[in-house]
């Protein structure tokens, strides 16, 4: 008797969609990586999109689903929050000292190794540059240095873009297919965001300007014409009140391409707030705005996301809110929270497990 062989990649779209929608969120994100057809069908599934949290403990790392109220352990892989630089969809940008980077999928455990920066750059520089870089690498503790990073990845094709900066003096980019890391010399980065819809890297610099780099070609090219922010810096002290003190600043780009500056600050009576500013392109003045147009933002990720189809009751995760992590509002803070732009209030998690060392947000399936 001959066996009947089924090509599971060619299941009826309606049947496959029904199967995928019935899976747990963890199994759903594993299943959508089976093949391109499964991935395409998964994009039509009616599943809510909302942020999860990663909880870092001394001996384990857990994923917390706020909608289901469930914890999921990441087995066989142990890491601490200090070597996580950025996240996008189900992926983390990780670094091991000295300067060895890789991407890690939290659900499938797939790993993509990136070239080390020292091997990419030291072999191409002049003798003087080599000497400077070797000294920089030797004296840099990657885990303690002030650093900024951003990541974008396509779940289906595995195309990705990585940007990384340390000590505000060194900015590098790398994307799939590049021969080596690119060094953007002369750009002192305080914060940045990659906007994939136009292949642009927006960099908020140390002197408070916004530079824009086109990453669509073989090498990053700075855009001069068509950058309205180049000669109009954002300085919080020019738009704030005397009693307001900033803690952090971040740049963000909405789904429609609007550039925002986000400021976390501490005011009187120990109240913490986030302010948002957008440039008036007619006057070139930075003006405060109080709405994300129905979207929500993960502070530090830089790209807004559509709000959950249904508000997650009691957790503050909804439209026109900002999810923040750890020291985004104060250095001793280790937990995550959600700031409501309309009411200027913060909702804190209600879980009883408080022994974790650090927690951060990520949004499964979103890029």
Secondary structure, 3 states (H helix, E strand, C coil): CCCCCCCHHHCCHHHHHHHHHCCCHHHHHHHCCCCHHHHHHHCCCCCCCCCEEEEECCCCEEEEECCCCEEEECCCCCCCHHHEEEEECCEEEEEECCCEEEEEECCCCCEEECCCHHHHHCCCCCHHHHHHHHHHHHHCCCCCCCEEEEEEECCCCCCEEEEEEECCCEEEEEECCCCCCEECCCCCEEEEEEECCCCEEEEEECCCCEEEEECCCCCCEECCCCCCCCCCCCCHHHHCCCCCEEEEEEEEECCCCCEEEEEEEECHHHCEEEEEEEEECCCCEEEEECCCCCEEEECCCCECEECCCCCECCCCECCCEEEECHHHCCCCCCCCEEEECCCCEEEECCCCCCCCCEEEEECCCCC
